[in-house]
Amino acid sequence: PQTECPDSPWFRPTEIASSPGVGARGAPQRFSIKNIRAVCPKDWIGFMSKCFYFSEDMRNWTLSQTFCMAQEAHLAQFESKEELNFLMRYKGDSTHWIGLHRESTQHPWRWTDNTEYNNLVFIGGEGERAYLSDRGISSGRDHTSRKWICSKPESYLQHPKVSKLVSKQS
């Protein structure tokens, strides 16, 4: 049987040989790093490099953020129009709180991690908390109950043989 060795002709930065055995037509079995899967918790949905949770319950903005933090997440943060379009499509007809807030209309929008919003998309309204609506991003008061969206980075699971190989290299 083949041995798993970084000096193997099958070992490359983007490709790791699996062992032992051969695949179709006698070729060594291989899989790329791309086969390491991103995994989201049950009831969460993966998109790009994040996991999203779309609530069925309704809470105010603060209690929604508290729920997300209990899941090791925050109210949803998007970094591109592609992510925002995904959230808009998936949320359905309901409005959903997201992680943007400001102290007043005189202050900039910030994410829950306190980074400043890059104004990728206009936020309508005079409120201090942002939510997704059918018209885009709107703002309202904290005390209003709405559904919410949490987001967090995906966790990565490695194929067991990759984990074994990686630990042998250390």
C-alpha atoms as a printed R data frame, in Angstrom:
    type eleno elety resid chain resno       x      y       z
1   ATOM     1    CA   PRO     A     1   0.000  0.000   0.000
2   ATOM     2    CA   GLN     A     2   0.982  3.598  -0.552
3   ATOM     3    CA   THR     A     3   2.198  5.634   2.362
4   ATOM     4    CA   GLU     A     4   1.111  9.190   3.030
5   ATOM     5    CA   CYS     A     5   4.191 11.341   2.689
6   ATOM     6    CA   PRO     A     6   4.738 14.992   1.830
7   ATOM     7    CA   ASP     A     7   7.548 13.885  -0.527
8   ATOM     8    CA   SER     A     8   5.044 11.828  -2.505
9   ATOM     9    CA   PRO     A     9   4.470 12.871  -6.137
10  ATOM    10    CA   TRP     A    10   0.785 13.240  -5.192
11  ATOM    11    CA   PHE     A    11   1.420 15.847  -2.506
12  ATOM    12    CA   ARG     A    12   1.039 19.430  -3.694
13  ATOM    13    CA   PRO     A    13  -0.075 22.593  -1.893
14  ATOM    14    CA   THR     A    14  -3.527 22.207  -3.406
15  ATOM    15    CA   GLU     A    15  -3.676 18.422  -3.542
16  ATOM    16    CA   ILE     A    16  -3.162 15.740  -0.928
17  ATOM    17    CA   ALA     A    17  -3.041 12.021  -1.680
18  ATOM    18    CA   SER     A    18  -5.428  9.798   0.186
19  ATOM    19    CA   SER     A    19  -4.246  6.391   1.170
20  ATOM    20    CA   PRO     A    20  -4.251  3.508   0.616
21  ATOM    21    CA   GLY     A    21  -5.632  2.345  -2.683
22  ATOM    22    CA   VAL     A    22  -6.393  3.339  -6.186
23  ATOM    23    CA   GLY     A    23  -9.309  5.035  -7.844
24  ATOM    24    CA   ALA     A    24 -10.888  4.526 -11.238
25  ATOM    25    CA   ARG     A    25  -8.568  3.113 -13.925
26  ATOM    26    CA   GLY     A    26  -5.827  2.444 -11.380
27  ATOM    27    CA   ALA     A    27  -5.086  6.113 -10.679
28  ATOM    28    CA   PRO     A    28  -4.162  6.959  -7.079
29  ATOM    29    CA   GLN     A    29  -7.094  8.343  -5.137
30  ATOM    30    CA   ARG     A    30  -6.709 12.067  -4.573
31  ATOM    31    CA   PHE     A    31  -8.809 14.951  -3.482
32  ATOM    32    CA   SER     A    32  -8.051 18.615  -3.399
33  ATOM    33    CA   ILE     A    33  -8.108 21.017  -0.483
34  ATOM    34    CA   LYS     A    34 -11.355 22.235  -2.059
35  ATOM    35    CA   ASN     A    35 -12.933 19.028  -0.724
36  ATOM    36    CA   ILE     A    36 -12.548 20.320   2.796
37  ATOM    37    CA   ARG     A    37 -16.120 21.255   3.541
38  ATOM    38    CA   ALA     A    38 -17.485 24.318   5.212
39  ATOM    39    CA   VAL     A    39 -20.121 23.298   7.708
40  ATOM    40    CA   CYS     A    40 -22.900 25.300   9.307
41  ATOM    41    CA   PRO     A    41 -24.853 24.288  12.399
42  ATOM    42    CA   LYS     A    42 -28.264 22.651  12.016
43  ATOM    43    CA   ASP     A    43 -30.911 25.157  10.849
44  ATOM    44    CA   TRP     A    44 -28.216 27.557   9.545
45  ATOM    45    CA   ILE     A    45 -27.575 28.192   5.848
46  ATOM    46    CA   GLY     A    46 -24.121 28.540   4.322
47  ATOM    47    CA   PHE     A    47 -23.359 31.189   1.752
48  ATOM    48    CA   MET     A    48 -19.867 32.187   0.650
49  ATOM    49    CA   SER     A    49 -17.740 32.020   3.818
50  ATOM    50    CA   LYS     A    50 -20.538 32.534   6.361
51  ATOM    51    CA   CYS     A    51 -23.386 30.748   8.033
52  ATOM    52    CA   PHE     A    52 -26.727 32.527   8.396
53  ATOM    53    CA   TYR     A    53 -29.660 31.861  10.700
54  ATOM    54    CA   PHE     A    54 -33.072 33.217   9.687
55  ATOM    55    CA   SER     A    55 -35.390 33.381  12.694
56  ATOM    56    CA   GLU     A    56 -39.032 32.423  12.749
57  ATOM    57    CA   ASP     A    57 -39.626 34.247  16.058
58  ATOM    58    CA   MET     A    58 -39.898 37.994  16.498
59  ATOM    59    CA   ARG     A    59 -37.888 40.101  18.966
60  ATOM    60    CA   ASN     A    60 -36.594 43.635  19.297
61  ATOM    61    CA   TRP     A    61 -33.128 44.462  17.950
62  ATOM    62    CA   THR     A    62 -31.335 44.092  21.312
63  ATOM    63    CA   LEU     A    63 -32.888 40.710  22.146
64  ATOM    64    CA   SER     A    64 -32.189 39.538  18.586
65  ATOM    65    CA   GLN     A    65 -28.497 40.408  19.018
66  ATOM    66    CA   THR     A    66 -28.511 38.645  22.420
67  ATOM    67    CA   PHE     A    67 -29.892 35.509  20.735
68  ATOM    68    CA   CYS     A    68 -27.178 35.654  18.055
69  ATOM    69    CA   MET     A    69 -24.410 36.126  20.626
70  ATOM    70    CA   ALA     A    70 -25.658 33.044  22.507
71  ATOM    71    CA   GLN     A    71 -25.039 31.175  19.210
72  ATOM    72    CA   GLU     A    72 -21.486 32.613  18.968
73  ATOM    73    CA   ALA     A    73 -22.700 34.901  16.184
74  ATOM    74    CA   HIS     A    74 -23.917 38.473  15.628
75  ATOM    75    CA   LEU     A    75 -26.836 40.029  13.851
76  ATOM    76    CA   ALA     A    76 -26.092 39.602  10.150
77  ATOM    77    CA   GLN     A    77 -23.258 41.494   8.551
78  ATOM    78    CA   PHE     A    78 -22.781 41.516   4.766
79  ATOM    79    CA   GLU     A    79 -19.614 42.461   2.933
80  ATOM    80    CA   SER     A    80 -20.808 42.514  -0.671
81  ATOM    81    CA   LYS     A    81 -23.887 43.114  -2.779
82  ATOM    82    CA   GLU     A    82 -23.839 39.391  -3.555
83  ATOM    83    CA   GLU     A    83 -24.229 38.574   0.146
84  ATOM    84    CA   LEU     A    84 -26.921 41.216   0.543
85  ATOM    85    CA   ASN     A    85 -28.826 39.845  -2.462
86  ATOM    86    CA   PHE     A    86 -28.693 36.369  -0.898
87  ATOM    87    CA   LEU     A    87 -30.129 37.731   2.366
88  ATOM    88    CA   MET     A    88 -32.852 39.635   0.516
89  ATOM    89    CA   ARG     A    89 -33.868 36.562  -1.483
90  ATOM    90    CA   TYR     A    90 -33.806 34.168   1.440
91  ATOM    91    CA   LYS     A    91 -35.612 36.331   4.006
92  ATOM    92    CA   GLY     A    92 -38.960 36.050   2.213
93  ATOM    93    CA   ASP     A    93 -41.698 38.632   2.755
94  ATOM    94    CA   SER     A    94 -40.875 39.475   6.385
95  ATOM    95    CA   THR     A    95 -38.652 42.259   7.639
96  ATOM    96    CA   HIS     A    96 -35.521 41.074   9.476
97  ATOM    97    CA   TRP     A    97 -33.147 42.882  11.824
98  ATOM    98    CA   ILE     A    98 -29.495 42.970  10.721
99  ATOM    99    CA   GLY     A    99 -26.379 44.073  12.587
100 ATOM   100    CA   LEU     A   100 -26.263 47.762  11.674
101 ATOM   101    CA   HIS     A   101 -26.874 50.428  14.321
102 ATOM   102    CA   ARG     A   102 -26.053 54.048  15.051
103 ATOM   103    CA   GLU     A   103 -26.345 56.345  18.045
104 ATOM   104    CA   SER     A   104 -28.411 58.932  16.157
105 ATOM   105    CA   THR     A   105 -28.979 60.255  12.643
106 ATOM   106    CA   GLN     A   106 -25.872 62.417  13.210
107 ATOM   107    CA   HIS     A   107 -23.646 59.353  13.705
108 ATOM   108    CA   PRO     A   108 -22.327 56.807  11.181
109 ATOM   109    CA   TRP     A   109 -23.774 53.319  10.835
110 ATOM   110    CA   ARG     A   110 -21.720 50.629  12.563
111 ATOM   111    CA   TRP     A   111 -21.803 46.847  12.622
112 ATOM   112    CA   THR     A   112 -22.233 44.970  15.894
113 ATOM   113    CA   ASP     A   113 -18.445 44.375  15.955
114 ATOM   114    CA   ASN     A   114 -18.124 48.198  15.972
115 ATOM   115    CA   THR     A   115 -16.624 48.473  12.474
116 ATOM   116    CA   GLU     A   116 -17.996 51.332  10.403
117 ATOM   117    CA   TYR     A   117 -20.434 50.495   7.597
118 ATOM   118    CA   ASN     A   118 -18.987 51.212   4.143
119 ATOM   119    CA   ASN     A   119 -22.294 52.611   2.754
120 ATOM   120    CA   LEU     A   120 -22.431 49.851   0.140
121 ATOM   121    CA   VAL     A   121 -26.198 50.409  -0.029
122 ATOM   122    CA   PHE     A   122 -28.306 53.348   1.164
123 ATOM   123    CA   ILE     A   123 -30.196 52.860   4.448
124 ATOM   124    CA   GLY     A   124 -33.561 54.603   4.535
125 ATOM   125    CA   GLY     A   125 -35.406 55.979   7.541
126 ATOM   126    CA   GLU     A   126 -34.572 57.914  10.686
127 ATOM   127    CA   GLY     A   127 -34.129 54.992  13.107
128 ATOM   128    CA   GLU     A   128 -31.057 53.782  14.949
129 ATOM   129    CA   ARG     A   129 -31.351 50.063  14.028
130 ATOM   130    CA   ALA     A   130 -31.326 48.601  10.492
131 ATOM   131    CA   TYR     A   131 -33.509 45.887   9.011
132 ATOM   132    CA   LEU     A   132 -34.080 44.297   5.633
133 ATOM   133    CA   SER     A   133 -37.408 45.084   4.005
134 ATOM   134    CA   ASP     A   134 -38.824 44.546   0.541
135 ATOM   135    CA   ARG     A   135 -37.526 48.038  -0.324
136 ATOM   136    CA   GLY     A   136 -33.939 47.295   0.704
137 ATOM   137    CA   ILE     A   137 -32.396 48.378   4.001
138 ATOM   138    CA   SER     A   138 -34.539 50.516   6.257
139 ATOM   139    CA   SER     A   139 -34.111 51.710   9.819
140 ATOM   140    CA   GLY     A   140 -36.361 51.723  12.830
141 ATOM   141    CA   ARG     A   141 -36.485 51.852  16.608
142 ATOM   142    CA   ASP     A   142 -35.009 49.141  18.803
143 ATOM   143    CA   HIS     A   143 -38.293 48.280  20.536
144 ATOM   144    CA   THR     A   144 -40.087 47.083  17.368
145 ATOM   145    CA   SER     A   145 -40.386 43.278  17.138
146 ATOM   146    CA   ARG     A   146 -39.166 41.728  13.902
147 ATOM   147    CA   LYS     A   147 -37.594 38.502  12.722
148 ATOM   148    CA   TRP     A   148 -33.796 38.605  12.585
149 ATOM   149    CA   ILE     A   149 -30.778 37.136  10.802
150 ATOM   150    CA   CYS     A   150 -27.596 36.015  12.575
151 ATOM   151    CA   SER     A   151 -24.280 35.439  10.824
152 ATOM   152    CA   LYS     A   152 -20.992 33.827  11.732
153 ATOM   153    CA   PRO     A   153 -17.982 32.427   9.897
154 ATOM   154    CA   GLU     A   154 -18.299 28.855   8.680
155 ATOM   155    CA   SER     A   155 -16.370 26.182  10.525
156 ATOM   156    CA   TYR     A   156 -14.296 23.823   8.469
157 ATOM   157    CA   LEU     A   157 -14.180 20.045   8.671
158 ATOM   158    CA   GLN     A   158 -11.330 18.174   7.102
159 ATOM   159    CA   HIS     A   159 -11.541 14.760   5.545
160 ATOM   160    CA   PRO     A   160 -10.214 12.336   8.239
161 ATOM   161    CA   LYS     A   161  -7.270 11.222   6.088
162 ATOM   162    CA   VAL     A   162  -6.241 14.847   5.514
163 ATOM   163    CA   SER     A   163  -6.334 15.450   9.264
164 ATOM   164    CA   LYS     A   164  -4.121 12.419   9.796
165 ATOM   165    CA   LEU     A   165  -1.677 13.533   7.092
166 ATOM   166    CA   VAL     A   166  -1.541 17.094   8.374
167 ATOM   167    CA   SER     A   167  -0.849 15.895  11.927
168 ATOM   168    CA   LYS     A   168   1.972 13.626  10.651
169 ATOM   169    CA   GLN     A   169   3.673 16.663   9.071
170 ATOM   170    CA   SER     A   170   3.764 18.605  12.328
